[in-house]
Amino acid sequence: MTAPQTPPPLSAYQRVASTDIDVLHDTVEPFAVGHDLHAREPDAPLDGLVNAVGVGAVTLVWVRYGGGGVIVDTPPTEGHFAMCAPIAPMGVEYRSTRSRDTAGGSLVVSHDEAMRMTPDPWLGCLVIATSTGRLADHLAGHLGRHLGRGHTPPLRFHSVDGPAILPSSIVERTWRHVCGVLDHVTAAEEGLHPLAARNLEESLLTAVLLGLPHTATGRLAEAPPRVPHHLAGTIRDWIEAHHHRPIGVIDIATAVGIGVRQLQTICQDQWGLTPTQLLRGVRLDHARTALTKARPGPRTVTEVAGAAGYVHMSRFAAHYRQRFGETPTQTLRRNVHPA
């Protein structure tokens, strides 16, 4: 079998054409997630091609391996998000449960289970990758505008009951549109305007959040609250202004002139959180902002944790990972090696 004649996605962003499995692996790795490759037919030469580009914090990489094809082994992605869009049906095996499937649309690589995939040798597969932290940031923006509150549990796309908000076809339509725009801009010898790049990045993130089921789908489907409590803004503003001080629930209640029980009721009705969870979320959000702007150093994370009111680093790391789906160090490292 030979390679198809129609141009593959992201043809304007070819990174390498090679018959060497190690070269193909090393070219794909920075744009996707950690993985290992094994030739399905060791004696059959490959005829591989890798096209890849970064759009903001999202990367897109299309790869075909040719020849007899390869087996792709992926460990749990943990704080990373990777979605495969195979151009032809692709075999999938979940290594712990030994369950098998055939993916023909959007397949999210598991956060907590190793997987084995066998993409079509010639039609290949597109991989869309980012961090769950970036998706959580985008989600928080949606929930903040829609519901006036964010999403506390970790953002996960596996073992989720129920459908997505929109049909999964929106994900494919969106990535095909984005790839078409990127190829057109390069073909026209124009540079992609930063505003356009941001728009394409947010289009991909929105399509993923609306077209795939995840742990925050139910929150996105909720109707916005009809009437916000008249003290909600005051409570939030006071916490934002004093989050860096050693304050507690009693301090918040006293500052806005209400009792602790009334404060608890308002926080639960308005944000679905306890006052302590609200304060912790504000502190963690400010810590994340500080880490995205900080210069990496041996004590950077410790200093940011201290500024957020944390004495124990393990507790800070656990709360941070729960909220953003990645460790503080992973956020800080992007200042050195952006996606």
C-alpha positions as CSV (number, residue, x, y, z in Angstrom):
1,M,0.0,0.0,0.0
2,T,1.2,3.5,-0.8
3,A,0.6,6.9,0.9
4,P,-2.7,8.6,-0.1
5,Q,-2.6,11.3,-2.7
6,T,-4.7,13.9,-0.8
7,P,-2.6,16.2,1.4
8,P,-2.7,15.3,5.1
9,P,-3.6,17.7,7.9
10,L,-1.0,20.4,8.6
11,S,1.0,19.8,5.4
12,A,2.4,23.3,5.6
13,Y,4.1,22.4,8.9
14,Q,6.1,19.3,7.9
15,R,8.7,18.5,10.5
16,V,10.4,15.4,9.2
17,A,10.1,12.6,6.7
18,S,12.0,9.5,7.8
19,T,12.2,5.7,7.7
20,D,13.9,5.7,11.1
21,I,11.5,4.9,14.0
22,D,13.6,6.7,16.5
23,V,13.6,9.9,14.5
24,L,9.8,9.8,14.1
25,H,9.4,9.2,17.8
26,D,11.7,12.0,18.8
27,T,9.9,14.4,16.4
28,V,6.4,13.6,17.7
29,E,7.3,13.5,21.4
30,P,7.6,17.3,22.1
31,F,4.2,17.9,20.4
32,A,2.2,15.1,22.0
33,V,2.7,13.1,25.3
34,G,5.2,10.5,26.4
35,H,5.1,7.3,24.4
36,D,7.0,4.4,23.1
37,L,7.0,3.0,19.5
38,H,7.5,-0.6,18.3
39,A,7.4,-1.7,14.7
40,R,4.6,-4.2,14.0
41,E,6.8,-5.8,11.3
42,P,10.4,-5.2,12.3
43,D,11.7,-6.2,8.9
44,A,9.4,-3.9,6.9
45,P,10.9,-0.4,6.3
46,L,8.8,2.5,7.5
47,D,7.9,5.6,5.4
48,G,7.0,8.1,8.1
49,L,5.9,11.7,8.0
50,V,5.3,14.2,10.9
51,N,3.5,17.5,10.6
52,A,3.2,19.6,13.7
53,V,2.5,23.1,15.0
54,G,1.8,24.9,18.3
55,V,-1.2,27.3,18.7
56,G,-0.9,29.0,22.1
57,A,-0.8,26.3,24.7
58,V,-2.3,23.7,22.3
59,T,-0.2,21.5,20.0
60,L,-1.3,19.6,16.9
61,V,0.7,16.8,15.4
62,W,-0.3,14.5,12.6
63,V,1.8,11.5,12.0
64,R,1.9,8.5,9.7
65,Y,4.4,5.7,10.0
66,G,4.0,3.8,6.7
67,G,5.4,0.4,6.1
68,G,4.0,-2.3,8.3
69,G,2.9,0.3,10.9
70,V,3.7,0.7,14.6
71,I,2.4,0.0,18.0
72,V,2.1,3.1,20.2
73,D,2.4,2.6,24.0
74,T,1.4,5.5,26.2
75,P,1.7,5.7,30.0
76,P,-1.0,7.5,32.1
77,T,-1.0,11.2,31.0
78,E,-1.6,12.5,34.6
79,G,-1.5,16.3,34.2
80,H,-1.5,16.3,30.5
81,F,-4.4,16.1,28.0
82,A,-4.0,14.3,24.7
83,M,-6.8,13.5,22.3
84,C,-6.2,11.2,19.2
85,A,-8.2,11.8,16.1
86,P,-7.4,8.8,13.9
87,I,-8.0,9.4,10.2
88,A,-9.0,5.7,9.9
89,P,-10.2,3.2,12.5
90,M,-7.5,2.6,15.1
91,G,-7.1,-0.4,17.5
92,V,-7.0,0.5,21.2
93,E,-6.2,-1.6,24.2
94,Y,-6.3,-0.5,27.9
95,R,-3.4,-2.2,29.5
96,S,-4.7,-2.6,33.1
97,T,-8.2,-3.7,32.4
98,R,-7.2,-5.5,29.1
99,S,-10.3,-4.1,27.4
100,R,-10.1,-3.5,23.7
101,D,-11.9,-1.1,21.3
102,T,-11.7,0.4,17.9
103,A,-11.5,4.2,17.8
104,G,-12.9,6.0,14.8
105,G,-13.4,9.5,16.2
106,S,-12.1,11.4,19.2
107,L,-10.2,9.3,21.7
108,V,-8.8,10.9,24.9
109,V,-5.6,9.2,26.1
110,S,-6.2,7.9,29.6
111,H,-5.1,10.0,32.6
112,D,-4.5,7.0,34.8
113,E,-4.1,3.9,32.7
114,A,-1.5,2.8,30.2
115,M,-2.8,2.3,26.6
116,R,-1.7,0.6,23.4
117,M,-2.8,1.9,20.0
118,T,-2.2,0.8,16.4
119,P,-2.9,3.7,14.0
120,D,-3.4,3.1,10.3
121,P,0.1,3.1,8.7
122,W,-0.8,5.4,5.9
123,L,-3.8,7.5,6.9
124,G,-2.2,8.2,10.2
125,C,-3.6,10.0,13.3
126,L,-3.8,13.6,14.5
127,V,-3.0,14.3,18.2
128,I,-4.2,17.4,20.0
129,A,-2.3,18.0,23.2
130,T,-2.3,20.6,26.0
131,S,-2.3,20.5,29.8
132,T,-5.4,19.9,31.9
133,G,-4.4,23.1,33.7
134,R,-4.9,25.1,30.5
135,L,-8.2,23.4,29.9
136,A,-9.2,24.1,33.5
137,D,-8.3,27.8,33.1
138,H,-10.5,27.9,30.0
139,L,-13.3,26.1,31.8
140,A,-13.1,28.4,34.7
141,G,-13.6,31.3,32.3
142,H,-16.7,29.7,30.9
143,L,-18.1,28.8,34.4
144,G,-17.2,32.2,35.8
145,R,-19.2,34.0,33.1
146,H,-22.0,31.4,33.0
147,L,-22.4,30.5,36.6
148,G,-20.3,32.9,38.6
149,R,-18.2,30.2,40.0
150,G,-15.4,27.8,39.0
151,H,-14.8,24.1,39.0
152,T,-13.1,22.6,42.0
153,P,-12.6,18.8,41.4
154,P,-9.8,17.7,39.0
155,L,-10.8,17.9,35.3
156,R,-10.9,14.3,33.9
157,F,-12.2,12.8,30.8
158,H,-12.4,9.1,31.7
159,S,-14.9,7.1,33.8
160,V,-17.5,9.8,33.3
161,D,-21.2,8.9,33.0
162,G,-23.5,10.7,30.7
163,P,-23.2,12.4,27.3
164,A,-21.3,15.6,26.4
165,I,-23.1,18.9,26.0
166,L,-22.8,18.8,22.2
167,P,-22.2,15.9,19.7
168,S,-18.6,14.8,19.5
169,S,-18.6,15.7,15.8
170,I,-18.0,19.3,16.9
171,V,-14.5,18.3,17.9
172,E,-13.6,17.0,14.5
173,R,-15.2,19.9,12.6
174,T,-13.2,22.3,14.8
175,W,-9.8,20.7,14.4
176,R,-10.3,20.4,10.7
177,H,-11.3,24.1,10.5
178,V,-8.2,25.1,12.5
179,C,-5.9,22.9,10.4
180,G,-7.4,24.5,7.2
181,V,-6.9,28.0,8.5
182,L,-3.3,27.3,9.5
183,D,-2.4,25.7,6.1
184,H,-4.1,28.6,4.3
185,V,-2.2,31.3,6.2
186,T,1.1,29.6,5.5
187,A,0.2,29.0,1.8
188,A,-0.6,32.7,1.5
189,E,2.8,33.5,3.0
190,E,1.1,35.5,5.8
191,G,2.0,35.4,9.4
192,L,-0.8,34.3,11.8
193,H,-1.9,37.3,13.8
194,P,-1.7,36.8,17.6
195,L,-5.4,37.5,18.0
196,A,-6.2,34.8,15.4
197,A,-3.9,32.3,17.1
198,R,-5.6,32.9,20.4
199,N,-9.0,32.5,18.7
200,L,-8.0,29.2,17.2
201,E,-6.6,28.0,20.5
202,E,-9.8,28.8,22.3
203,S,-11.9,27.3,19.6
204,L,-10.1,23.9,20.1
205,L,-10.4,24.2,23.9
206,T,-14.1,25.0,23.7
207,A,-14.8,22.2,21.3
208,V,-13.1,19.7,23.6
209,L,-15.0,20.9,26.7
210,L,-18.4,20.9,24.9
211,G,-17.9,17.8,22.6
212,L,-16.3,15.4,25.1
213,P,-17.8,14.2,28.5
214,H,-15.8,15.2,31.5
215,T,-16.1,15.8,35.2
216,A,-17.4,19.4,34.7
217,T,-20.0,18.6,32.0
218,G,-22.8,18.8,34.6
219,R,-21.7,22.2,35.8
220,L,-21.5,23.6,32.2
221,A,-25.0,22.3,31.6
222,E,-26.5,24.1,34.7
223,A,-28.6,27.1,34.2
224,P,-27.1,30.3,35.6
225,P,-28.3,31.4,39.0
226,R,-31.3,33.7,38.7
227,V,-30.5,36.3,41.4
228,P,-27.0,36.5,43.0
229,H,-27.0,37.2,46.8
230,H,-26.4,40.9,47.4
231,L,-23.4,40.1,49.6
232,A,-21.7,37.6,47.3
233,G,-19.7,40.3,45.5
234,T,-18.6,41.9,48.8
235,I,-17.5,38.5,50.2
236,R,-15.5,37.7,47.1
237,D,-13.9,41.1,46.8
238,W,-12.9,41.1,50.5
239,I,-11.2,37.7,50.1
240,E,-9.5,38.8,46.9
241,A,-8.1,41.9,48.7
242,H,-7.0,40.0,51.8
243,H,-6.1,36.5,50.6
244,H,-2.4,37.0,51.3
245,R,-3.1,37.6,55.0
246,P,-3.6,34.9,57.7
247,I,-7.4,35.2,57.6
248,G,-10.1,32.6,58.3
249,V,-13.8,32.1,58.2
250,I,-14.6,34.3,61.2
251,D,-12.5,37.1,59.7
252,I,-14.5,37.0,56.5
253,A,-17.9,36.9,58.3
254,T,-16.9,39.8,60.6
255,A,-15.6,41.9,57.7
256,V,-18.9,41.8,55.8
257,G,-21.0,42.0,59.0
258,I,-22.7,38.6,59.1
259,G,-22.5,35.5,61.1
260,V,-20.5,32.4,60.2
261,R,-23.6,30.3,59.5
262,Q,-25.0,33.0,57.1
263,L,-21.6,33.2,55.4
264,Q,-21.6,29.4,54.9
265,T,-25.1,29.5,53.5
266,I,-24.3,32.3,51.0
267,C,-21.1,30.5,49.8
268,Q,-22.9,27.3,49.3
269,D,-25.8,28.8,47.4
270,Q,-23.7,31.1,45.3
271,W,-20.6,29.0,44.5
272,G,-21.4,25.5,45.8
273,L,-18.4,25.8,48.2
274,T,-17.7,26.3,51.9
275,P,-16.0,29.6,52.9
276,T,-12.8,27.7,53.5
277,Q,-12.9,26.1,50.0
278,L,-13.6,29.6,48.5
279,L,-10.6,31.1,50.3
280,R,-8.4,28.2,49.3
281,G,-9.5,28.5,45.6
282,V,-8.7,32.2,45.5
283,R,-5.3,31.6,47.0
284,L,-4.5,28.8,44.6
285,D,-5.6,30.9,41.6
286,H,-3.2,33.7,42.7
287,A,-0.5,31.1,43.2
288,R,-1.0,29.8,39.7
289,T,-0.8,33.3,38.3
290,A,2.4,33.9,40.2
291,L,3.9,30.6,38.9
292,T,3.1,31.5,35.3
293,K,5.0,34.8,35.7
294,A,7.9,33.7,38.0
295,R,11.4,33.0,37.0
296,P,12.2,29.3,37.8
297,G,14.5,28.9,40.7
298,P,15.3,26.4,43.6
299,R,12.8,28.1,46.0
300,T,10.3,29.6,43.6
301,V,7.5,27.1,44.4
302,T,8.2,27.2,48.1
303,E,7.9,31.0,48.1
304,V,4.7,31.0,46.1
305,A,3.3,28.3,48.5
306,G,4.2,30.5,51.5
307,A,2.6,33.5,49.9
308,A,-0.6,31.4,49.5
309,G,-0.6,30.6,53.2
310,Y,0.8,27.1,53.0
311,V,3.3,25.8,55.5
312,H,3.5,22.2,54.2
313,M,4.6,21.8,50.6
314,S,2.9,18.5,50.3
315,R,-0.5,19.9,51.1
316,F,0.1,22.8,48.7
317,A,1.1,20.4,45.9
318,A,-1.9,18.2,46.6
319,H,-4.4,21.0,46.6
320,Y,-2.8,22.6,43.5
321,R,-2.9,19.4,41.5
322,Q,-6.5,18.7,42.5
323,R,-7.6,22.1,41.3
324,F,-5.5,22.4,38.1
325,G,-4.6,18.8,37.1
326,E,-0.9,19.4,37.2
327,T,1.9,20.1,39.8
328,P,3.2,23.5,40.6
329,T,6.5,22.5,39.1
330,Q,4.9,21.6,35.8
331,T,3.3,25.0,35.7
332,L,6.6,26.7,36.4
333,R,8.5,24.7,33.8
334,R,6.3,26.1,31.0
335,N,8.1,29.4,31.6
336,V,11.2,27.8,30.4
337,H,9.8,25.4,27.8
338,P,6.5,26.7,26.5
339,A,4.2,24.3,24.6
